[in-house]
Amino acid sequence: MLNKSYIGLDISDRSVEVAELVKSGGEIRLANLGRVKLDEGIIERGRLKNQDKLLEAVAKAFAQAKPQAIKGSEVVFGLQEARVFSKVMPLPEKDSKHRQGLVLEEARRHLAVTEEDLIYNVKILSDSQSLGQKQTFVVATNKKVMQEWQEFFAKANLIVSYFDLEPLAVFRGLYKKELQQPVCLVDLGTNTTGVAIYTAEGLQYFESLKQAGKFFTKQIASELGVDLEAAEKLKIDKGLINDKKVGKVLAGTLDLIFDQLKQILDNFAQSSPQPVQEVVLVGGSAQLKGLLSYAANHLSAFKVTLGGSALRDARASLLYLGAIGFALREADQKWPQTDPVIPLLNLAKGGKTAAVKGALARQVDSIAIAGAEAKPRSAFHFPFKTVLSLIFILLVGGLGVWYFQLVQSQSQEPAADQDYAFTTVLNFPLQLSLKEGAQVGSLSGRLLENTIEAADSPAQALLASRSLVVAQLAEGEYLWPESLTPLPAEADFVLPLSFTWLAYPKAEVETSLNNLTMASLPAETRFIIKNISYNKLTETDNPGIYLLYSQVSLATDKFVDLAAQLEFSSGSADVAQPAETADLPAPAPAAPEKLWVIETSTGWLNVRTGPGTSYDILTKVNVGDELEIIGEEQEWYQVSLPGDLGAGWIYALYTEKIPNLEP
């Protein structure tokens, strides 16, 4: 029997990894590995910047693979996490048309693209969720990004079988057998840190954190006053254990990740019958010296390990987990049944990528949304024209009527009575009382205090204080992310330093917001709460009483006039309301966070009146512009605009926070 080979290709901003697996008699083994480092500027956050140099690097990785060159031309490739929207989310247990509308709206909020530019897929994880909902895994990206990469692979004479997802590939590379209990993978990458929770049923949770390898390097450069190249070398050579100053900077930034991670794991434990007991560190930054022991101390409630390949091959280091996982998608036929992929765009004559034909792209997406997912691929590959013919027959014969109705509904303005067709944002200031027997209309909160006696800077003292407080939170209790104690200036820094924090019961707060939402909407209005964000906390003139300014984003079945909401409005939504709306007092931050616009396909970025692409465009900002952050909701930042423009919302993917460790 001839051996069948499978190739996985992983391309990041700084390297190319390729792995070839061989399957014989049901056994999968590692055959060849290749790796080439990339100079800065060839790939930037998953976008091609120098196609010729990348072509050379990929060819070199194949040719110089060990122990033998890789000669195959069919690969599984994964877009970088920064270019993919992926989310495990509940959807109403309605027909596919209804689900599609909600999926499109959610994905567009995160990717900031039009419907025509969006390509996506949905995998139903469970058909029997409570409250009439299904748990789904949504994946989406920009068609322009897909077209760039497919054109690249056409020039490289490579055929991409699947555009895969990094989090799923990493899991495949780590685990061969079915999980007995939930596990959390923390993928410390270059641009982002992916947090994924898996059970025996597959991926159950995924979130992308913004602190990662580049962030570590920038913090070292800022704190120690060195350039980025020197900071990168210090990070790799010294890590957490070989230099006190470098170690403290890394510890502070890692604490931000671990604090968020503990909150994620606590949330999962409250909603799952089986909590996570093991945390597995993977990714390039997981190789920081001293990281494993530091993480084990910080995450003492969990078993913390460093990931290792399921293939049990000494050559399969963490660097190749992604490439190996991509190859396993085809090598092991169980994965196509559980893991979604990003649909390929239409390929035209001669293997070159043509302009996207909207009908075909829409039809492929519609199959996925409707739940009529393709069967697992066999080991044999039919000619491309035959595949297109089969798809066309299936679509015309089986889905023609459904698709015609769907396109008609998408091409028209939504009817007034269409289910959940309108996006509405409501703002509520909630009273938090620190007093026993809180007055009617107030929710209970409590203060947590501690004193830090050893720290080298105010910022480090703040991080240490927050870590201690997080460990003291009761079940279901959440911490306001900012200390109530003003941080002293560096010149006034004296130890010991005391901090005060405020915690509140999130379930009570969310119940109150749900009730307020119901009371605020017109009678018989149906709605789904999509997101709740907490934008500001202020102390009132009444001692022990605070106001928690909350924003509720929801989908409604009819248009809601926001003018009726003016009495509830907070400063976080001023851009979407008349100018005469009263501004509520806000404390001036000691050191406001700033960001810059780092890269877009056009050289500019739209600023909108609210956190989503359904909101009106206020103005545009240019690449390189610095803006002050005044609010945040999911993947959107609210920023202060120059002149008389006030404030607006921009998509976070095309921005980067400016490091600032000063108090």
C-alpha positions as CSV (number, residue, x, y, z in Angstrom):
1,M,0.0,0.0,0.0
2,L,1.3,3.4,-1.0
3,N,1.8,5.9,1.8
4,K,-0.3,9.0,1.6
5,S,1.3,12.3,2.6
6,Y,-0.4,15.4,4.1
7,I,1.2,18.9,4.3
8,G,0.5,21.7,6.8
9,L,1.8,25.2,6.2
10,D,1.9,27.8,9.0
11,I,2.9,31.4,8.1
12,S,3.3,34.0,10.8
13,D,4.7,37.5,10.7
14,R,8.2,36.2,11.5
15,S,8.5,32.6,10.2
16,V,7.3,29.9,7.9
17,E,6.8,26.3,9.2
18,V,5.9,23.4,7.0
19,A,5.2,19.8,8.2
20,E,4.7,16.7,6.2
21,L,2.8,13.7,7.7
22,V,2.6,10.2,6.3
23,K,-0.3,7.8,6.8
24,S,0.2,4.1,6.3
25,G,-2.2,1.4,7.5
26,G,-4.1,3.8,9.7
27,E,-0.9,5.1,11.5
28,I,0.1,8.7,11.2
29,R,3.7,9.7,11.6
30,L,5.9,12.8,11.1
31,A,8.0,12.6,7.9
32,N,9.6,16.0,7.2
33,L,9.8,19.5,8.8
34,G,11.0,22.8,7.4
35,R,11.3,26.3,8.9
36,V,12.5,29.6,7.6
37,K,12.6,32.9,9.5
38,L,11.1,36.0,7.9
39,D,12.5,39.5,7.9
40,E,10.2,42.2,9.3
41,G,7.9,43.7,6.7
42,I,7.2,40.6,4.6
43,I,4.0,39.8,6.6
44,E,2.3,42.3,8.9
45,R,-0.5,41.0,11.1
46,G,-1.4,38.3,8.6
47,R,-1.4,40.6,5.5
48,L,1.0,40.1,2.5
49,K,3.4,43.1,2.2
50,N,6.2,41.5,0.0
51,Q,4.9,38.7,-2.1
52,D,8.2,37.9,-3.9
53,K,10.2,37.5,-0.7
54,L,7.5,35.3,0.8
55,L,7.5,33.1,-2.3
56,E,11.2,32.6,-1.9
57,A,10.8,31.8,1.8
58,V,8.1,29.2,1.3
59,A,10.1,27.6,-1.5
60,K,13.1,27.5,0.8
61,A,11.1,25.9,3.6
62,F,9.9,23.1,1.3
63,A,13.3,22.6,-0.3
64,Q,15.4,22.6,2.9
65,A,13.0,20.5,5.0
66,K,14.6,17.7,7.0
67,P,15.4,14.9,6.6
68,Q,14.1,15.2,3.1
69,A,12.7,18.0,0.9
70,I,8.9,18.3,0.8
71,K,7.8,17.8,-2.8
72,G,4.0,17.8,-2.5
73,S,1.8,20.7,-3.7
74,E,-1.4,20.3,-1.8
75,V,-1.5,22.0,1.6
76,V,-3.7,22.9,4.5
77,F,-3.1,26.5,5.5
78,G,-4.4,28.7,8.3
79,L,-5.0,32.4,8.3
80,Q,-3.5,34.3,11.2
81,E,-5.8,34.8,14.2
82,A,-5.6,38.5,13.7
83,R,-7.4,38.1,10.3
84,V,-10.2,35.8,11.5
85,F,-13.2,36.3,13.6
86,S,-14.0,33.2,15.5
87,K,-16.4,32.9,18.4
88,V,-18.4,30.3,20.2
89,M,-21.8,31.9,20.7
90,P,-25.4,31.0,21.4
91,L,-28.0,31.5,18.6
92,P,-31.8,31.2,18.8
93,E,-33.1,27.8,17.9
94,K,-34.9,29.2,14.8
95,D,-34.8,28.5,11.1
96,S,-31.5,29.0,9.3
97,K,-32.6,32.3,7.8
98,H,-33.0,33.8,11.2
99,R,-29.7,32.4,12.5
100,Q,-27.9,33.8,9.4
101,G,-29.1,37.3,10.0
102,L,-27.7,37.3,13.6
103,V,-24.4,35.6,12.5
104,L,-23.9,38.2,9.8
105,E,-24.5,41.1,12.2
106,E,-22.2,39.7,14.9
107,A,-19.4,38.9,12.5
108,R,-19.6,42.3,10.8
109,R,-19.4,44.1,14.1
110,H,-16.0,42.4,14.7
111,L,-14.6,42.4,11.2
112,A,-15.8,45.9,10.1
113,V,-16.5,44.8,6.6
114,T,-19.6,44.9,4.4
115,E,-21.7,41.8,3.8
116,E,-20.3,41.5,0.3
117,D,-16.8,41.4,1.6
118,L,-17.5,38.8,4.3
119,I,-17.0,35.1,4.0
120,Y,-18.0,32.9,6.9
121,N,-19.0,29.5,8.2
122,V,-21.0,28.2,11.1
123,K,-20.7,24.9,13.0
124,I,-23.5,23.9,15.3
125,L,-22.0,22.5,18.5
126,S,-25.2,21.6,20.3
127,D,-28.8,21.3,19.2
128,S,-30.3,21.1,22.7
129,Q,-29.2,24.2,24.6
130,S,-31.5,25.7,27.2
131,L,-33.7,28.7,26.5
132,G,-34.3,27.6,22.9
133,Q,-30.8,28.3,21.8
134,K,-28.0,26.4,20.0
135,Q,-24.4,26.7,20.8
136,T,-22.5,27.5,17.6
137,F,-18.9,28.1,16.5
138,V,-18.7,31.0,14.0
139,V,-15.7,31.7,11.8
140,A,-15.4,34.6,9.3
141,T,-12.8,36.7,7.5
142,N,-12.6,39.3,4.8
143,K,-12.8,38.1,1.2
144,K,-10.1,40.5,0.2
145,V,-7.7,38.8,2.6
146,M,-8.7,35.4,1.2
147,Q,-8.2,36.6,-2.4
148,E,-4.7,37.9,-1.5
149,W,-3.7,34.5,-0.1
150,Q,-5.3,32.4,-2.9
151,E,-3.5,34.6,-5.5
152,F,-0.2,34.0,-3.6
153,F,-0.7,30.2,-3.5
154,A,-1.5,30.2,-7.2
155,K,1.8,31.9,-7.9
156,A,3.6,29.5,-5.5
157,N,2.0,26.5,-7.4
158,L,0.4,25.3,-4.2
159,I,-3.2,24.0,-3.9
160,V,-4.9,24.8,-0.6
161,S,-7.3,22.1,0.4
162,Y,-8.6,24.0,3.4
163,F,-8.2,27.5,5.0
164,D,-8.0,26.2,8.6
165,L,-8.1,27.9,12.0
166,E,-5.0,28.2,14.3
167,P,-6.8,27.4,17.6
168,L,-8.2,24.2,16.1
169,A,-4.8,23.2,14.5
170,V,-2.9,23.7,17.8
171,F,-5.4,21.4,19.6
172,R,-5.0,18.7,17.0
173,G,-1.3,18.9,17.3
174,L,-1.5,18.3,21.0
175,Y,-4.2,15.7,21.5
176,K,-4.8,12.3,19.8
177,K,-7.4,10.8,22.1
178,E,-10.7,12.1,23.3
179,L,-10.5,14.4,26.3
180,Q,-11.7,13.0,29.6
181,Q,-12.1,16.5,31.1
182,P,-12.0,20.1,29.9
183,V,-8.6,21.6,29.1
184,C,-7.6,25.2,28.4
185,L,-5.0,26.0,25.8
186,V,-3.2,29.3,26.1
187,D,-1.4,30.1,22.8
188,L,1.1,32.9,23.4
189,G,1.7,34.1,19.9
190,T,3.3,37.2,18.3
191,N,0.3,39.5,18.0
192,T,-2.3,37.9,20.2
193,T,-2.7,35.3,23.0
194,G,-5.5,32.8,22.2
195,V,-7.4,31.3,25.1
196,A,-9.4,28.2,24.0
197,I,-11.3,25.7,26.2
198,Y,-12.0,22.2,24.8
199,T,-14.1,19.3,26.0
200,A,-14.8,15.9,24.6
201,E,-17.3,17.6,22.3
202,G,-14.7,20.0,20.8
203,L,-14.1,23.7,21.2
204,Q,-16.4,25.3,23.7
205,Y,-14.9,28.8,24.2
206,F,-12.4,31.0,22.5
207,E,-11.1,34.5,23.2
208,S,-8.2,36.5,21.8
209,L,-6.2,38.6,24.2
210,K,-4.1,41.6,23.0
211,Q,-1.1,40.9,25.2
212,A,1.4,38.7,23.4
213,G,5.0,38.5,22.2
214,K,5.2,41.9,20.5
215,F,3.5,43.5,23.5
216,F,6.1,41.9,25.8
217,T,8.9,43.3,23.6
218,K,7.4,46.8,23.5
219,Q,7.0,46.9,27.3
220,I,10.7,45.9,27.8
221,A,11.8,48.6,25.3
222,S,9.6,51.2,27.0
223,E,10.6,50.3,30.6
224,L,14.3,49.8,30.0
225,G,14.8,52.5,27.4
226,V,16.2,50.3,24.6
227,D,15.2,49.8,21.0
228,L,12.8,47.0,19.9
229,E,15.6,44.8,18.5
230,A,17.5,44.9,21.8
231,A,14.3,44.4,23.7
232,E,13.5,41.3,21.7
233,K,16.9,39.9,22.4
234,L,16.6,40.6,26.1
235,K,13.2,38.9,26.2
236,I,14.6,35.7,24.5
237,D,18.0,35.6,26.3
238,K,16.9,36.6,29.8
239,G,13.3,35.7,30.2
240,L,11.9,35.8,33.7
241,I,14.9,34.4,35.5
242,N,18.2,35.7,34.2
243,D,17.8,39.5,34.7
244,K,15.8,41.1,37.5
245,K,14.7,44.2,35.4
246,V,13.6,42.2,32.4
247,G,11.9,39.6,34.6
248,K,9.8,42.2,36.4
249,V,8.6,43.8,33.2
250,L,7.6,40.4,31.8
251,A,6.0,39.4,35.1
252,G,3.8,42.5,35.0
253,T,2.6,41.9,31.5
254,L,2.1,38.2,32.1
255,D,0.0,39.0,35.1
256,L,-2.4,40.9,32.8
257,I,-2.9,37.7,30.8
258,F,-3.2,35.4,33.8
259,D,-5.7,37.6,35.6
260,Q,-7.9,37.6,32.5
261,L,-7.4,33.9,32.2
262,K,-8.6,33.2,35.8
263,Q,-11.7,35.2,35.1
264,I,-12.4,33.2,31.9
265,L,-11.9,29.9,33.7
266,D,-14.1,31.0,36.6
267,N,-16.9,31.9,34.1
268,F,-16.6,28.5,32.4
269,A,-16.7,26.7,35.8
270,Q,-20.0,28.4,36.6
271,S,-21.7,27.4,33.3
272,S,-20.2,23.9,32.8
273,P,-20.8,20.7,34.7
274,Q,-17.0,20.0,34.6
275,P,-14.5,22.8,35.3
276,V,-11.1,23.1,33.7
277,Q,-8.4,21.5,35.7
278,E,-5.4,21.8,33.3
279,V,-3.9,24.8,31.5
280,V,-1.5,24.0,28.6
281,L,0.9,26.7,27.4
282,V,1.8,26.7,23.7
283,G,3.0,29.2,21.1
284,G,6.4,30.8,20.5
285,S,6.3,33.0,23.6
286,A,5.5,29.9,25.7
287,Q,9.2,29.2,25.5
288,L,10.2,32.2,27.6
289,K,12.7,31.1,30.2
290,G,11.1,30.6,33.6
291,L,7.5,30.9,32.2
292,L,6.3,27.5,33.2
293,S,7.2,27.8,36.9
294,Y,5.9,31.4,37.0
295,A,2.6,30.4,35.5
296,A,2.3,27.4,37.8
297,N,2.6,29.8,40.8
298,H,0.2,32.3,39.4
299,L,-2.4,29.7,38.4
300,S,-2.0,27.5,41.5
301,A,-5.5,26.2,41.3
302,F,-4.8,24.5,38.0
303,K,-2.3,22.0,36.7
304,V,0.0,24.0,34.3
305,T,2.0,22.2,31.6
306,L,3.9,23.0,28.5
307,G,2.3,21.6,25.3
308,G,3.9,18.7,23.5
309,S,3.1,17.1,20.2
310,A,0.6,14.2,20.1
311,L,2.9,12.5,17.5
312,R,5.5,11.7,20.2
313,D,8.3,12.7,17.9
314,A,11.3,14.5,19.4
315,R,11.4,16.8,16.3
316,A,7.9,18.1,16.8
317,S,8.6,21.1,19.0
318,L,6.2,23.8,19.9
319,L,7.3,25.8,16.8
320,Y,5.7,23.2,14.6
321,L,2.4,22.6,16.4
322,G,0.4,24.8,14.0
323,A,1.8,23.2,10.9
324,I,1.4,19.7,12.3
325,G,-2.2,20.5,13.3
326,F,-3.0,21.8,9.9
327,A,-1.7,18.6,8.3
328,L,-3.7,16.4,10.7
329,R,-6.9,17.9,9.5
330,E,-6.6,15.9,6.3
331,A,-4.6,13.0,7.7
332,D,-7.2,12.2,10.4
333,Q,-10.7,12.0,9.0
334,K,-12.5,12.7,12.3
335,W,-11.6,16.4,12.2
336,P,-13.6,17.5,9.1
337,Q,-16.7,16.2,11.0
338,T,-16.2,18.6,14.0
339,D,-14.0,21.5,12.9
340,P,-15.3,24.3,10.6
341,V,-13.1,26.0,7.9
342,I,-13.3,29.2,6.0
343,P,-14.8,28.5,2.6
344,L,-12.5,28.9,-0.4
345,L,-13.3,31.5,-3.0
346,N,-14.0,30.5,-6.6
347,L,-10.9,29.7,-8.7
348,A,-11.0,30.5,-12.4
349,K,-9.1,29.2,-15.4
350,G,-5.6,27.9,-15.1
351,G,-5.6,27.8,-11.3
352,K,-5.5,31.6,-11.0
353,T,-7.8,33.4,-8.6
354,A,-10.5,35.3,-10.4
355,A,-12.7,38.1,-9.1
356,V,-15.1,36.7,-6.6
357,K,-18.4,35.6,-8.0
358,G,-20.9,36.7,-5.4
359,A,-23.5,34.0,-6.2
360,L,-21.1,31.1,-5.7
361,A,-19.6,32.6,-2.5
362,R,-23.1,33.2,-1.1
363,Q,-24.2,29.7,-1.9
364,V,-21.3,28.1,-0.3
365,D,-21.9,30.2,2.8
366,S,-25.6,29.4,2.8
367,I,-24.9,25.7,2.9
368,A,-22.9,26.1,6.1
369,I,-25.4,28.4,7.7
370,A,-28.3,26.0,6.9
371,G,-26.5,23.2,8.7
372,A,-26.1,21.1,5.5
373,E,-22.4,20.6,6.1
374,A,-20.2,18.7,3.7
375,K,-19.3,15.1,4.4
376,P,-15.7,14.4,5.4
377,R,-13.3,14.5,2.5
378,S,-12.0,11.1,1.2
379,A,-8.3,10.5,0.5
380,F,-9.0,10.9,-3.2
381,H,-9.2,14.3,-4.8
382,F,-11.5,14.9,-7.8
383,P,-10.7,17.3,-10.6
384,F,-11.7,20.8,-9.7
385,K,-14.2,21.2,-12.6
386,T,-16.0,18.0,-11.4
387,V,-16.2,19.4,-7.8
388,L,-17.7,22.7,-9.1
389,S,-20.2,20.7,-11.2
390,L,-21.3,18.7,-8.2
391,I,-21.6,21.8,-6.0
392,F,-23.7,23.5,-8.7
393,I,-26.1,20.5,-9.0
394,L,-26.5,20.3,-5.3
395,L,-27.2,24.0,-4.9
396,V,-29.6,24.3,-7.8
397,G,-31.5,21.1,-7.1
398,G,-31.5,21.0,-3.4
399,L,-31.3,24.7,-2.3
400,G,-32.5,26.7,-5.3
401,V,-35.8,27.8,-3.9
402,W,-34.4,28.5,-0.4
403,Y,-31.4,30.4,-1.8
404,F,-33.6,32.6,-4.1
405,Q,-35.8,33.6,-1.1
406,L,-32.7,34.3,1.0
407,V,-31.1,36.5,-1.6
408,Q,-34.3,38.4,-2.0
409,S,-34.6,39.0,1.7
410,Q,-31.0,40.2,1.9
411,S,-31.3,42.5,-1.0
412,Q,-34.2,44.4,0.5
413,E,-34.5,46.7,3.5
414,P,-35.6,44.6,6.6
415,A,-39.4,44.7,7.1
416,A,-40.6,46.3,10.3
417,D,-41.9,43.0,11.7
418,Q,-38.8,40.9,10.8
419,D,-37.4,39.1,13.8
420,Y,-34.6,40.9,15.5
421,A,-33.6,43.0,12.5
422,F,-32.7,46.2,14.4
423,T,-29.7,47.0,16.6
424,T,-30.4,49.1,19.7
425,V,-28.0,50.4,22.3
426,L,-29.4,51.5,25.8
427,N,-27.4,53.1,28.6
428,F,-28.2,52.8,32.3
429,P,-26.5,54.2,35.4
430,L,-26.9,51.5,38.2
431,Q,-26.5,52.4,41.9
432,L,-24.1,50.2,43.8
433,S,-24.4,50.6,47.6
434,L,-21.6,49.6,50.0
435,K,-23.9,49.8,52.9
436,E,-25.6,46.9,54.6
437,G,-29.3,46.7,53.7
438,A,-28.9,48.7,50.5
439,Q,-31.8,51.0,49.7
440,V,-34.5,49.9,47.2
441,G,-33.2,50.4,43.7
442,S,-29.5,49.9,44.7
443,L,-27.3,46.8,44.1
444,S,-24.8,45.6,46.7
445,G,-21.1,46.1,46.2
446,R,-18.1,45.8,48.5
447,L,-14.7,47.3,48.8
448,L,-11.5,45.3,48.9
449,E,-8.3,46.8,50.3
450,N,-4.7,45.8,50.5
451,T,-1.2,47.3,51.1
452,I,1.8,46.7,48.9
453,E,5.1,46.9,50.7
454,A,7.6,45.9,48.0
455,A,7.5,47.2,44.4
456,D,9.9,49.1,42.1
457,S,7.3,51.5,40.6
458,P,3.6,52.6,41.1
459,A,2.6,50.5,38.1
460,Q,4.2,47.3,39.6
461,A,2.5,48.0,42.9
462,L,-0.8,48.4,41.2
463,L,-0.4,45.0,39.3
464,A,0.6,43.3,42.6
465,S,-2.5,44.7,44.4
466,R,-4.8,43.7,41.7
467,S,-3.5,40.1,41.7
468,L,-4.1,39.8,45.4
469,V,-7.7,41.2,45.1
470,V,-8.6,38.9,42.2
471,A,-7.8,35.9,44.4
472,Q,-10.2,37.2,47.1
473,L,-13.3,37.5,44.9
474,A,-16.3,35.4,45.9
475,E,-18.0,33.1,43.4
476,G,-20.0,35.1,40.9
477,E,-18.3,38.4,42.0
478,Y,-16.6,40.7,39.5
479,L,-14.0,43.3,40.0
480,W,-14.1,46.8,38.5
481,P,-10.9,46.9,36.5
482,E,-9.5,50.2,37.9
483,S,-8.4,50.9,41.4
484,L,-10.4,53.5,43.3
485,T,-7.1,54.8,44.7
486,P,-5.3,57.3,42.5
487,L,-1.9,56.1,41.4
488,P,0.9,58.4,42.6
489,A,3.4,60.0,40.2
490,E,6.8,58.3,40.0
491,A,8.3,61.3,41.9
492,D,5.8,60.8,44.8
493,F,6.1,57.0,44.9
494,V,6.6,55.9,48.6
495,L,6.1,52.5,50.1
496,P,4.0,51.1,51.6
497,L,1.2,51.9,49.1
498,S,-2.5,51.1,49.8
499,F,-5.1,50.3,47.2
500,T,-8.9,50.1,47.2
501,W,-11.0,48.2,44.7
502,L,-14.7,47.7,44.2
503,A,-16.4,44.3,43.5
504,Y,-20.0,43.6,42.6
505,P,-22.2,40.6,41.9
506,K,-22.5,40.4,38.2
507,A,-25.6,38.2,38.1
508,E,-27.5,40.7,40.1
509,V,-26.3,43.5,37.8
510,E,-27.2,41.7,34.7
511,T,-30.7,40.8,36.0
512,S,-31.3,44.5,36.9
513,L,-30.2,45.5,33.4
514,N,-32.5,43.0,31.8
515,N,-35.4,44.3,33.8
516,L,-34.5,47.9,32.9
517,T,-34.3,47.0,29.3
518,M,-37.7,45.4,29.3
519,A,-39.2,48.5,31.1
520,S,-37.5,50.9,28.6
521,L,-38.7,49.3,25.4
522,P,-42.2,49.8,23.9
523,A,-44.8,47.2,24.9
524,E,-44.6,43.8,23.1
525,T,-41.1,44.6,21.7
526,R,-39.1,41.3,21.5
527,F,-35.3,41.5,22.0
528,I,-32.1,39.6,22.5
529,I,-29.3,41.0,24.6
530,K,-26.1,40.6,22.6
531,N,-23.6,42.3,24.8
532,I,-23.3,44.2,28.1
533,S,-20.4,46.5,28.8
534,Y,-19.5,48.6,31.8
535,N,-18.0,51.9,30.8
536,K,-17.5,54.1,33.9
537,L,-17.7,54.0,37.7
538,T,-18.2,57.2,39.7
539,E,-18.7,58.0,43.4
540,T,-21.8,60.1,44.2
541,D,-22.2,62.8,46.8
542,N,-23.9,60.2,49.0
543,P,-21.1,58.3,50.9
544,G,-21.0,54.6,50.0
545,I,-23.0,55.0,46.8
546,Y,-21.4,54.5,43.4
547,L,-22.9,54.7,39.9
548,L,-21.9,51.9,37.4
549,Y,-22.6,53.2,33.9
550,S,-23.6,50.2,31.8
551,Q,-24.4,49.8,28.1
552,V,-26.7,47.2,26.7
553,S,-26.5,46.2,23.0
554,L,-29.5,44.3,21.8
555,A,-31.3,43.2,18.7
556,T,-35.0,44.0,18.5
557,D,-37.9,43.0,16.3
558,K,-38.9,46.6,15.6
559,F,-37.3,50.1,15.5
560,V,-36.8,51.7,18.9
561,D,-36.7,55.5,19.2
562,L,-33.6,56.2,21.3
563,A,-34.9,59.7,22.2
564,A,-36.9,58.0,25.0
565,Q,-33.6,56.9,26.5
566,L,-32.0,60.3,27.1
567,E,-32.7,60.3,30.8
568,F,-30.6,57.1,31.1
569,S,-27.7,58.1,28.8
570,S,-24.1,58.1,29.9
571,G,-21.2,59.8,28.3
572,S,-20.3,56.5,26.6
573,A,-23.1,57.0,24.0
574,D,-23.0,60.7,23.4
575,V,-22.0,60.2,19.8
576,A,-25.3,58.5,19.0
577,Q,-27.6,61.1,20.6
578,P,-28.5,64.8,20.4
579,A,-25.9,67.3,21.5
580,E,-28.1,68.7,24.2
581,T,-27.9,65.4,26.1
582,A,-26.6,66.1,29.6
583,D,-23.1,65.0,30.2
584,L,-22.6,63.0,33.4
585,P,-19.5,63.8,35.4
586,A,-16.4,61.6,34.7
587,P,-13.2,61.5,36.7
588,A,-10.2,62.6,34.6
589,P,-7.8,59.7,34.2
590,A,-4.3,60.2,35.5
591,A,-2.8,58.7,32.4
592,P,-5.3,58.2,29.5
593,E,-4.7,55.3,27.3
594,K,-3.9,56.0,23.6
595,L,-3.8,54.1,20.4
596,W,-2.5,54.5,16.9
597,V,-4.0,53.3,13.6
598,I,-1.5,50.8,12.4
599,E,-2.6,49.4,9.1
600,T,-5.6,49.3,6.7
601,S,-6.1,48.3,3.1
602,T,-7.1,51.9,2.2
603,G,-4.7,53.9,4.4
604,W,-7.6,55.2,6.5
605,L,-10.2,53.9,9.0
606,N,-13.9,54.8,9.4
607,V,-15.1,56.3,12.6
608,R,-18.7,55.4,13.5
609,T,-21.3,56.7,15.8
610,G,-21.5,53.4,17.7
611,P,-19.6,50.1,18.1
612,G,-20.6,48.3,14.9
613,T,-20.7,48.6,11.1
614,S,-24.5,49.3,11.2
615,Y,-23.8,52.7,12.8
616,D,-23.3,55.9,10.7
617,I,-19.8,57.0,9.6
618,L,-18.8,60.2,11.4
619,T,-15.4,60.8,9.8
620,K,-12.2,59.0,8.9
621,V,-8.8,58.7,10.6
622,N,-5.5,58.0,8.9
623,V,-2.8,55.3,9.4
624,G,-0.4,56.7,12.1
625,D,-3.0,58.9,13.8
626,E,-2.8,58.9,17.6
627,L,-6.1,58.9,19.5
628,E,-7.1,58.8,23.1
629,I,-9.2,55.8,24.2
630,I,-12.3,56.8,26.2
631,G,-14.4,53.6,26.0
632,E,-14.3,49.9,24.8
633,E,-16.8,47.3,23.8
634,Q,-15.7,43.9,22.5
635,E,-13.6,44.6,19.4
636,W,-14.3,48.4,19.2
637,Y,-12.7,51.4,20.9
638,Q,-14.4,54.7,21.6
639,V,-11.9,57.5,20.9
640,S,-11.8,61.2,21.4
641,L,-11.7,63.0,18.0
642,P,-10.0,66.3,17.2
643,G,-11.8,69.6,16.9
644,D,-15.5,69.7,17.4
645,L,-16.2,66.1,16.3
646,G,-16.5,64.8,19.9
647,A,-16.1,61.0,20.1
648,G,-16.6,58.0,17.8
649,W,-15.9,54.3,17.6
650,I,-13.2,52.5,15.5
651,Y,-12.5,48.8,14.9
652,A,-9.8,47.6,17.2
653,L,-8.2,45.2,14.7
654,Y,-6.6,48.0,12.8
655,T,-5.2,49.7,15.9
656,E,-2.6,49.1,18.6
657,K,-2.5,50.6,22.1
658,I,0.6,52.8,22.7
659,P,2.6,51.3,25.6
660,N,2.5,53.5,28.7
661,L,3.7,52.4,32.0
662,E,3.8,55.8,33.5
663,P,1.2,56.4,36.3
